[in-house]
Amino acid sequence: MRVLLVEDHAALAGQLAEALQAAHFVVDRAADGEEGLFLGETEPYDAVVLDLGLPRLDGLSVLRRWRAGGRRMPVLILTARDAWTEKVEGLNAGADDYLAKPFAMGELIARLQALIRRAHGLARPEIALGRLVIDTAAARAMLDGAPVRLTGLEFRLLAYLAHRRGEVVSKTELTEHLYGQDFDRDSNTLEVVIGRLRRKLGEGLIETLRGQGYRLVDPLPAAGG
């Protein structure tokens, strides 16, 4: 999943980006409100971490302009510990959740994962597809109860398709959500990764719809069924 991090404190932003990347998020960073506003308006993010005390344009103004423009991605705001008014203003402006500084990285990651799940209508971190179970919180996949060894890119692609299971996802959309803004996006890489996933998980799981994209289906019977 691709996340936008809007935080002006360089050291904190670096720590957050490192923790998010370790949790298999693709992270784009903005150090001020104007850059964050532009990226949120022009790039398709699965979630945003937004500090409210930003230079050039404050976080509340950024959030209000995103929502007024129809941007619906989940937004987690960062606030000062005792600033309860900021929390209320942020939620009223369209934030989906908040976290008070200082906070534990594990809590931020868990909250982001929960926001993304809810945005896709999922109540639990485990997504079951017959013999395959994808644990989005633990970043692992199990086939017939045994772990499947996946690279980071393989897991991100599988997890994104799983969140959109049953839907056709174009190569363009997959590329936009699997790579950051500065990455050299080559759609041919997707075909290679899809091929590797099919070899590891079975041929019937990921359908190719020529000229349209890919779809994750549930063709596998439960073990013993």
Backbone torsions as a table, in degrees:
resi	resn	phi	psi	omega
1	MET	NA	145.9	-175.8
2	ARG	-103.3	129.0	-174.3
3	VAL	-124.1	141.8	172.4
4	LEU	-101.6	126.9	177.5
5	LEU	-110.6	115.1	180.0
6	VAL	-112.9	100.5	-174.6
7	GLU	-150.3	127.8	-175.9
8	ASP	-90.1	-15.6	178.3
9	HIS	-79.8	108.9	-169.5
10	ALA	-60.0	-44.0	-177.5
11	ALA	-65.4	-44.3	178.6
12	LEU	-64.9	-41.8	179.4
13	ALA	-60.7	-39.5	178.7
14	GLY	-65.4	-42.1	178.4
15	GLN	-64.7	-42.9	179.2
16	LEU	-63.2	-46.2	-179.3
17	ALA	-61.2	-41.5	179.9
18	GLU	-64.1	-43.6	-179.7
19	ALA	-66.7	-40.1	179.9
20	LEU	-66.9	-41.7	178.4
21	GLN	-65.1	-36.7	176.9
22	ALA	-65.4	-24.7	177.5
23	ALA	-92.6	15.9	174.3
24	HIS	73.3	25.3	169.2
25	PHE	-91.0	147.8	167.0
26	VAL	-92.4	128.9	-170.0
27	VAL	-121.0	125.9	166.1
28	ASP	-105.6	143.2	-176.4
29	ARG	-119.2	144.3	172.1
30	ALA	-133.7	138.1	-174.7
31	ALA	-101.9	-1.8	176.9
32	ASP	-149.9	167.8	-174.0
33	GLY	-66.3	-35.9	-177.9
34	GLU	-67.5	-43.5	177.7
35	GLU	-65.5	-41.8	178.3
36	GLY	-61.9	-42.6	178.3
37	LEU	-58.7	-46.7	-178.2
38	PHE	-62.6	-47.0	-178.6
39	LEU	-64.1	-42.2	179.7
40	GLY	-65.2	-26.3	178.7
41	GLU	-83.9	-22.1	-170.6
42	THR	-116.1	-14.4	-177.8
43	GLU	-117.7	147.7	-176.8
44	PRO	-90.1	92.1	-178.1
45	TYR	-93.3	147.9	175.4
46	ASP	-82.7	-22.7	177.0
47	ALA	-166.9	163.0	179.7
48	VAL	-133.2	137.7	167.7
49	VAL	-105.5	117.7	-169.4
50	LEU	-125.6	115.3	172.0
51	ASP	-77.0	145.5	-178.4
52	LEU	-86.9	-31.6	-177.5
53	GLY	-90.1	74.8	-175.5
54	LEU	-107.2	149.3	172.0
55	PRO	-76.5	159.4	175.2
56	ARG	73.2	-40.3	175.8
57	LEU	-158.3	123.3	-174.5
58	ASP	-71.0	159.6	-174.6
59	GLY	-62.3	-38.2	179.2
60	LEU	-62.1	-41.4	178.8
61	SER	-64.6	-40.0	177.3
62	VAL	-60.0	-48.4	-177.6
63	LEU	-62.4	-45.3	-179.4
64	ARG	-61.5	-38.4	-179.4
65	ARG	-72.0	-34.8	174.1
66	TRP	-61.6	-49.2	-177.2
67	ARG	-65.9	-39.5	177.9
68	ALA	-63.4	-29.4	178.9
69	GLY	-87.5	3.4	176.8
70	GLY	88.2	10.0	178.6
71	ARG	-76.8	124.3	-169.7
72	ARG	-113.7	5.3	-177.7
73	MET	-62.0	145.3	177.7
74	PRO	-60.4	138.0	-179.2
75	VAL	-125.4	125.1	174.3
76	LEU	-105.6	117.8	-178.8
77	ILE	-94.4	148.1	175.1
78	LEU	-105.9	129.2	-177.1
79	THR	-129.0	166.6	172.7
80	ALA	-70.5	155.2	-173.9
81	ARG	-54.8	-46.5	-172.7
82	ASP	-101.4	6.3	-174.6
83	ALA	-87.4	71.6	-177.7
84	TRP	-65.4	-28.8	178.7
85	THR	-65.5	-35.3	176.9
86	GLU	-63.7	-39.9	179.1
87	LYS	-61.9	-45.7	180.0
88	VAL	-63.8	-46.2	-179.9
89	GLU	-62.1	-39.7	-180.0
90	GLY	-64.9	-44.9	178.7
91	LEU	-64.6	-40.1	178.5
92	ASN	-68.1	-25.3	179.2
93	ALA	-82.0	-9.1	177.0
94	GLY	120.3	8.1	176.2
95	ALA	-69.3	152.2	179.9
96	ASP	-97.7	-21.8	-179.9
97	ASP	-164.9	168.0	176.8
98	TYR	-142.1	159.5	177.9
99	LEU	-141.6	129.2	-178.5
100	ALA	-88.7	138.4	177.0
101	LYS	-81.9	144.4	-7.9
102	PRO	-77.1	157.6	-177.0
103	PHE	-140.9	164.0	176.3
104	ALA	-86.3	136.6	-179.6
105	MET	-58.9	-38.4	-179.5
106	GLY	-61.2	-36.5	178.5
107	GLU	-68.4	-41.4	178.6
108	LEU	-60.4	-44.9	-179.2
109	ILE	-64.0	-43.2	179.7
110	ALA	-63.3	-40.6	179.2
111	ARG	-65.9	-41.5	177.8
112	LEU	-62.2	-46.1	179.4
113	GLN	-59.9	-40.8	179.4
114	ALA	-65.6	-40.0	178.9
115	LEU	-62.6	-42.7	-179.6
116	ILE	-66.8	-41.4	177.5
117	ARG	-59.4	-47.9	-178.0
118	ARG	-63.6	-35.3	178.3
119	ALA	-62.5	-23.4	179.2
120	HIS	-106.2	12.6	176.2
121	GLY	74.7	24.9	-178.9
122	LEU	-107.6	134.6	-178.4
123	ALA	-96.2	-22.2	-174.8
124	ARG	-125.6	155.3	178.9
125	PRO	-72.5	-19.5	-179.8
126	GLU	-89.8	129.3	177.0
127	ILE	-113.1	114.7	-176.0
128	ALA	-98.5	129.7	177.0
129	LEU	-131.7	81.4	-178.2
130	GLY	63.4	-119.3	-178.6
131	ARG	-77.8	-9.7	-176.4
132	LEU	-104.2	132.9	174.2
133	VAL	-125.1	125.9	178.9
134	ILE	-108.6	117.8	179.2
135	ASP	-98.5	102.8	-175.5
136	THR	-72.5	-25.9	179.5
137	ALA	-75.0	-42.7	-179.3
138	ALA	-88.2	-5.5	-179.6
139	ALA	55.4	54.6	178.3
140	ARG	-147.3	160.7	177.3
141	ALA	-126.5	142.2	179.8
142	MET	-124.7	131.0	176.8
143	LEU	-118.3	118.8	-174.2
144	ASP	54.0	35.0	177.4
145	GLY	84.1	-5.1	-179.5
146	ALA	-104.4	139.6	-179.5
147	PRO	-66.3	142.6	176.5
148	VAL	-105.4	126.5	-179.0
149	ARG	-78.8	115.3	-178.3
150	LEU	-125.0	144.3	170.7
151	THR	-73.7	167.9	178.7
152	GLY	-58.4	-43.6	-179.7
153	LEU	-67.4	-39.7	177.8
154	GLU	-61.1	-43.9	-179.7
155	PHE	-66.3	-43.2	-179.1
156	ARG	-60.9	-42.3	179.3
157	LEU	-65.1	-45.5	179.8
158	LEU	-63.0	-43.2	-178.9
159	ALA	-64.7	-39.0	179.8
160	TYR	-65.8	-44.6	176.9
161	LEU	-62.7	-35.4	-180.0
162	ALA	-67.0	-38.3	176.2
163	HIS	-64.9	-25.6	-179.2
164	ARG	-111.4	26.1	-172.5
165	ARG	-54.7	139.6	-178.8
166	GLY	86.1	-12.8	-179.6
167	GLU	-103.3	150.5	175.1
168	VAL	-82.5	125.0	-180.0
169	VAL	-115.4	122.6	-176.2
170	SER	-72.7	160.6	175.8
171	LYS	-60.2	-38.4	-179.5
172	THR	-62.2	-45.7	180.0
173	GLU	-63.7	-44.5	178.3
174	LEU	-59.2	-45.1	-179.5
175	THR	-61.9	-41.8	-178.8
176	GLU	-65.4	-30.1	-176.1
177	HIS	-96.4	-13.5	-178.0
178	LEU	-98.9	-17.0	-176.1
179	TYR	-127.2	148.7	175.9
180	GLY	-73.9	174.0	-173.8
181	GLN	-65.9	-28.2	-176.0
182	ASP	-94.8	1.6	-177.9
183	PHE	-81.9	141.9	175.8
184	ASP	-73.9	100.6	-171.7
185	ARG	-83.7	110.4	-179.9
186	ASP	-115.0	110.8	-176.6
187	SER	-65.1	-21.3	178.9
188	ASN	-65.3	-27.1	177.4
189	THR	-61.4	-35.2	179.5
190	LEU	-60.2	-41.1	-179.3
191	GLU	-62.4	-38.7	178.3
192	VAL	-65.1	-45.4	-178.3
193	VAL	-66.9	-40.8	176.6
194	ILE	-59.2	-41.9	178.7
195	GLY	-61.7	-41.9	179.3
196	ARG	-66.1	-40.4	178.5
197	LEU	-63.2	-39.1	179.3
198	ARG	-64.5	-37.8	178.6
199	ARG	-67.5	-33.7	-177.5
200	LYS	-83.9	-30.8	-171.5
201	LEU	-112.7	-13.1	-176.3
202	GLY	111.5	150.2	-172.9
203	GLU	-71.9	-27.2	-170.9
204	GLY	-85.3	-3.4	-172.4
205	LEU	-77.7	-42.9	-176.6
206	ILE	-111.5	115.7	178.4
207	GLU	-89.8	142.5	170.3
208	THR	-103.7	123.7	175.6
209	LEU	-108.1	105.3	-171.2
210	ARG	-55.4	128.3	179.6
211	GLY	80.7	-4.0	-178.4
212	GLN	-119.3	-47.6	-179.4
213	GLY	146.1	-143.2	-174.8
214	TYR	-126.6	155.2	178.2
215	ARG	-142.5	132.8	175.8
216	LEU	-89.8	123.5	-177.2
217	VAL	-118.2	178.7	-177.8
218	ASP	-122.9	72.0	-175.8
219	PRO	-90.7	-5.9	-169.1
220	LEU	-94.2	126.3	175.8
221	PRO	-69.0	152.0	176.7
222	ALA	-62.8	150.4	-178.5
223	ALA	-59.0	132.0	-179.1
224	GLY	83.2	-1.1	-177.4
225	GLY	-99.8	NA	NA
